[in-house]
Each structure stands twice: as C-alpha cells, then as structure tokens.
C-alpha cells in the first residue's frame, strides 16, 4: 500500500508477473479439480490491469482498475 500512497508504481513485482503466476496456479488447480475462487477473481483483476496498460507497473497498480478511487498523484503533498 505504500506504493499507492506514494503514487510510485516502479515495478518491484509487475502486474504481468501476477497474471502469469496466477494463471499457472489456476491451471494446476483445474488439473487437480481444486476450486480457487479468490485466485480466479484476483487473476481477472490483474488481467484487467494489464489490458489497461499497467502490465509493467508494480503489482500495486492493480488498484487503478477500480473507478472512483481518488489515487495520489506523483509529487503530491501528503
């Protein structure tokens, strides 16, 4: 959350990495017939963020897909 509050989306772990990793987790879960509804929802959220152009930003950039959230801007005062 510190990244969001600082408006710093410099990647430490990118949105696209989460898309890949959650996809692998879901593939394994399907193969094992093991339900992971929250992982599926998270995967959809990260895919939406990636499609919106945030794939190379830090994973915290997933918050940008939620309309109506007033996010801090780079260089804004606290």
Phi and psi in degrees as a GROMACS rama.xvg file:
@    title "Ramachandran Plot"
@    xaxis  label "Phi"
@    yaxis  label "Psi"
@TYPE xy
-60.2628  -35.5928  UNK-2
-61.8829  -43.4662  UNK-3
-64.0159  -47.2726  UNK-4
-63.84  -30.3328  UNK-5
-89.9382  -0.327739  UNK-6
53.5749  36.5761  UNK-7
-112.946  106.191  UNK-8
-108.834  25.8008  UNK-9
-59.6464  125.763  UNK-10
-70.0751  125.691  UNK-11
-105.131  -34.1908  UNK-12
-147.857  116.453  UNK-13
-79.9718  155.082  UNK-14
-52.2521  -45.6218  UNK-15
-63.1044  -28.2246  UNK-16
-67.3115  -39.4591  UNK-17
-65.6713  -38.7621  UNK-18
-58.263  -48.0963  UNK-19
-63.3272  -52.2085  UNK-20
-65.0775  -43.4606  UNK-21
-65.8927  -33.6753  UNK-22
-61.6293  -42.7356  UNK-23
-63.8479  -43.2209  UNK-24
-60.2272  -44.7927  UNK-25
-68.1641  -35.7152  UNK-26
-60.5921  -45.1013  UNK-27
-65.2806  -40.3899  UNK-28
-63.9466  -43.0379  UNK-29
-61.2779  -44.9196  UNK-30
-61.0279  -30.0674  UNK-31
-94.676  0.707483  UNK-32
54.8394  43.8796  UNK-33
-114.531  117.314  UNK-34
-74.4021  134.636  UNK-35
-133.133  71.1939  UNK-36
-62.2796  -36.4711  UNK-37
-71.7014  -35.765  UNK-38
-66.086  -37.5931  UNK-39
-63.7447  -42.7805  UNK-40
-64.5507  -44.4626  UNK-41
-61.1466  -41.8745  UNK-42
-59.4044  -43.8745  UNK-43
-61.9719  -41.0859  UNK-44
-64.5459  -44.4963  UNK-45
-68.3454  -35.1714  UNK-46
-64.6094  -39.7902  UNK-47
-62.9751  -43.2147  UNK-48
-63.1813  -40.7683  UNK-49
-64.0734  -45.5893  UNK-50
-62.4943  -31.0834  UNK-51
-78.3957  1.18508  UNK-52
98.4785  12.3015  UNK-53
-103.874  13.6835  UNK-54
-58.5713  -32.9735  UNK-55
-95.7148  -0.3231  UNK-56
-83.9827  168.918  UNK-57
-58.235  151.434  UNK-58
-58.1507  -22.8705  UNK-59
-65.9403  -15.7664  UNK-60
-66.3423  -9.75622  UNK-61
-58.8277  -24.1933  UNK-62
-62.9665  -21.7562  UNK-63
-68.1413  -11.9532  UNK-64
-82.8456  -9.4152  UNK-65
-92.8573  113.124  UNK-66
-68.608  148.885  UNK-67
88.8252  -2.55686  UNK-68
-90.6157  123.1  UNK-69
-83.6152  96.4599  UNK-70
-85.4446  144.199  UNK-71
-60.3665  147.928  UNK-72
-102.341  150.834  UNK-73
-54.6772  134.149  UNK-74
79.3773  5.44129  UNK-75
-77.3855  147.575  UNK-76
-77.1894  150.34  UNK-77
